[in-house]
Amino acid sequence: MQLRYNFRVYPTPGQCEALARAFGCARVVFNDGLHARQTAREAGLPYVSDAELSKQVITQAKQSPDRAWLGEVSAVVLQQA
C-alpha cells in the first residue's frame, strides 16, 4: 500500500525572499559547475571530480568579491546543487 500526501505551503514574505535567494544561489552554482565540466571536456582535460568542483565553484567563489553573496545562504543548498 502506498500513501500520498499533498501539502500546500504559504510562506511569509520574509520566507519567500529567503527561498528565492537560496534557489537563485543554487541555480548559479549549478550553472557554474556545468560550465566548468563542459570547459574541461572541450579542452580534453580529465573529468572534474565532485570534490574539485565543490572547491572551485563554492569555496573559491565565496572568497571572490564577485560571488561573495553566495555566503548568505546555507552551504547545504550549494553543495546539493
C-alpha positions as CSV (number, residue, x, y, z in Angstrom):
1,M,0.0,0.0,0.0
2,Q,1.3,3.4,-0.9
3,L,0.2,6.6,0.7
4,R,0.4,10.0,-0.9
5,Y,0.1,13.3,0.8
6,N,-0.4,16.8,-0.6
7,F,0.8,19.8,1.3
8,R,0.3,23.5,0.5
9,V,2.8,25.9,1.9
10,Y,2.1,29.6,2.4
11,P,5.4,31.2,3.2
12,T,5.6,34.7,4.7
13,P,7.2,37.5,2.7
14,G,10.5,37.0,4.6
15,Q,10.4,33.3,3.9
16,C,9.7,33.9,0.2
17,E,12.7,36.2,0.0
18,A,14.9,33.6,1.7
19,L,13.7,30.8,-0.6
20,A,14.2,33.0,-3.7
21,R,17.8,33.7,-2.5
22,A,18.5,30.1,-1.9
23,F,17.1,28.9,-5.2
24,G,18.9,31.7,-7.1
25,C,22.3,30.8,-5.5
26,A,21.7,27.1,-6.2
27,R,21.0,27.9,-9.9
28,V,24.2,29.9,-10.2
29,V,26.3,27.2,-8.5
30,F,24.8,24.5,-10.8
31,N,25.4,26.6,-13.9
32,D,29.0,27.3,-12.8
33,G,29.6,23.6,-12.2
34,L,28.1,22.6,-15.5
35,H,30.3,25.2,-17.3
36,A,33.4,24.0,-15.5
37,R,32.8,20.4,-16.6
38,Q,32.0,21.4,-20.2
39,T,35.1,23.5,-20.5
40,A,37.3,20.7,-19.1
41,R,35.7,18.2,-21.5
42,E,36.2,20.5,-24.5
43,A,39.8,21.1,-23.6
44,G,40.4,17.4,-23.4
45,L,41.2,17.5,-19.6
46,P,40.2,14.7,-17.3
47,Y,36.7,14.7,-15.7
48,V,36.4,17.2,-12.9
49,S,35.6,15.4,-9.6
50,D,32.8,16.4,-7.3
51,A,35.4,17.5,-4.6
52,E,37.4,19.6,-7.0
53,L,34.2,21.1,-8.4
54,S,32.9,22.0,-5.0
55,K,36.2,23.6,-4.2
56,Q,36.2,25.7,-7.4
57,V,32.5,26.6,-7.6
58,I,31.6,27.1,-4.0
59,T,34.7,27.6,-1.7
60,Q,36.7,29.8,-4.1
61,A,33.7,31.6,-5.4
62,K,32.6,32.6,-1.9
63,Q,36.1,34.2,-1.4
64,S,35.9,36.3,-4.6
65,P,34.3,39.7,-4.4
66,D,32.0,39.0,-7.4
67,R,30.4,36.0,-5.7
68,A,30.7,36.8,-2.0
69,W,26.9,36.8,-1.8
70,L,26.9,33.0,-2.0
71,G,27.9,33.1,1.6
72,E,24.4,34.4,2.6
73,V,22.7,31.0,2.1
74,S,23.2,27.6,3.7
75,A,26.2,25.7,2.4
76,V,24.0,22.6,2.1
77,V,21.9,24.2,-0.6
78,L,25.0,25.0,-2.6
79,Q,26.6,21.5,-2.1
80,Q,23.4,19.8,-3.3
81,A,23.2,22.0,-6.4
